[in-house]
Amino acid sequence: MAIREVFMPALSSTMTEGKIVSWQKSPGEKVEKGEFVVVVESDKADMDVETFYGGYIATIIVQAGESAPVGSAIALIAETEAEIETAIQQAQGKSQPAVTPAATPTPEPAMAAATAPAATAATSLRSDRPIVSPRARKLAKEHGIAVETLHGTGPNGRITADDVSTAAGKAPAPVAPSQPITPPVAIPAVVPPVANIPASVSAQIVPFTTFQAAVNRNMVASLAIPTFRVGYTIETNNLDKLYKQVKSKGVTMTALLAKAVAITLAKHPNVNTYYSDAGVNHPSAINIAVAVSMPDGGLITPVLQNADRLDLYSLSRMWKDLVDRARIKQLQPQEYSSGTFTISNLGMLGVDRFDAILPPGTGAILAIGASHPQVVATDEGTFAIRRQMQVNLTADHRVIYGADAANFLKDLALLLATDTQSLTL
C-alpha cells in the first residue's frame, strides 16, 4: 500500500516551472501504469506526461491553468481506493489518527515525462518499464513491434521513433547533435524605475504566459554578453526573381534566406560558433534557428537542422512542418534549442531595419529588414533602380570579431545578388 506524489517534471534543461494545461484524469479515476494523465506546458511546448504506477487519482494539488516549480507535487495517486481519503487529508496537511506513524504511506514519485527528457532527481526514480515517446508507440503499433523488445537510444534509455524505424528495417532520418547550452552568466539584478502614474489611473495587470516568461529570462541573461553590431545593404533583384519562380512550388522566403545563410556560414565557420567558459565551441552542424512569434505572446525559434546540406524544397517542407507544430506547441526540445545561428526577419511587416538581441547560448543573430526599390549609382556613372534590403548582424565579441562578421555579410550579399541559382542545387 502506498500513496505516491505526482511531480512537475523538467521537460527541458532550461525549464524551472511548468503550467498545467489540462488533466486527462479526474480525482477518483483509476489510472494504469504508463497512461497519460496530464498535459504540461514547458517554456516552449506542451507535453503529455504519463505515470510510472497504476492506482487512483486521489487529489489534484495544482489545477489546470496554474503553475508549479519543477519537482514540486502536483497530484497524489493512491494505490487503492481505500487510501484515497488518506491521500486527501495528507494533501490538506492533516493527519489521520487511525494510522500510526510507522504505517503512514510514504509518497513516491508517480510520473514521467512521455515526450521530452527530464532533468530532475524525481524522474530518475522510475520503474524498469521502458519509456516510449508517443510517436514511437504509434509507429511500433503500425509495424507490429513490441516496444518491450527494443533498446532505447534516447535520454535515460527512452525509446524513440528512430529506434522503432531501425527495428522495422527503415533507416532513421539523421538528426544533428543538440547544441550544449551554456549556463547563463549571473548578472546584478536590475530594479526598474517606478512609473509615475496618477492615482486616478487604473491599470490591468495581465500575467506573463509561460512563453513570455521564458523569453524574459533569456533577454535578461543576454545583458551579460558583450555584443557588437554590423550592418550591410544587400541587393535583392535576383533573390526576388528566384522567389517568384519557386513560390508556386511551396518554397518560402524564409527557406531561401536560411539556405543562403547556411551556405555562407559553411565558408565562414568562425561565425557559426558560441561561447563557453572552456573556450570557443565549433558545432559540427549548421542549424539555422528562425524566430517565430506565437499567437498567445512570446516567440519560439524552430531550427532547420543541417540547412546547408538539405535542398531548398526539403528545407521548405521542413519549415512548414516546424511552424505548424510550433503554433500548437508540439515541438520537441531539440527542434527549438539546437540552433547554431539565428535569423529574425521582420521584412514581411515592412520594417526597414532593426537590431536583434542575441539569444544566450549562440554566437550571432541576423536581423533582416524589408526589400525596397532604391535609386543607386552604377559603375558606369548612371542611375538605376535596384531592390535593396538592410541586414544587421549582432554577434558575441568573445568568439566573433568585426572582420569575421564583415566578411560573412559581404559573401552573403554577393551570393544573394549574383549567385541565387546555387540556392536551388
Sequence and secondary structure as in RCSB ss.txt:
>XXXX:A:sequence
MAIREVFMPALSSTMTEGKIVSWQKSPGEKVEKGEFVVVVESDKADMDVETFYGGYIATIIVQAGESAPVGSAIA
LIAETEAEIETAIQQAQGKSQPAVTPAATPTPEPAMAAATAPAATAATSLRSDRPIVSPRARKLAKEHGIAVETL
HGTGPNGRITADDVSTAAGKAPAPVAPSQPITPPVAIPAVVPPVANIPASVSAQIVPFTTFQAAVNRNMVASLAI
PTFRVGYTIETNNLDKLYKQVKSKGVTMTALLAKAVAITLAKHPNVNTYYSDAGVNHPSAINIAVAVSMPDGGLI
TPVLQNADRLDLYSLSRMWKDLVDRARIKQLQPQEYSSGTFTISNLGMLGVDRFDAILPPGTGAILAIGASHPQV
VATDEGTFAIRRQMQVNLTADHRVIYGADAANFLKDLALLLATDTQSLTL
>XXXX:A:secstr
  EEEEE    STT  EEEEEEESS TT EE TT EEEEEE SS EEEEEESS EEEEEESS TT EEETTSEEE
EEESSGGGHHHHHHHHTT   TTS GGGS    B EEESSS   SHHHHS  SS  B HHHHHHHHHHT  GGG 
   SGGG B HHHHHHHTT                             TT         HHHHHHHHHHHHHTTS
 EEEEEEEEE HHHHHHHHHHGGGT  HHHHHHHHHHHHHHH GGGS EEETTEEE  SS  EEE EE TTSSEE
  EETTTTTS HHHHHHHHHHHHHHHHTT   THHHH  SEEEEE GGGT         TT SEEEEEEEEEEEE
EE TTS EEEEEEEEEEEEEETTT  HHHHHHHHHHHHHHHHH GGGGG 
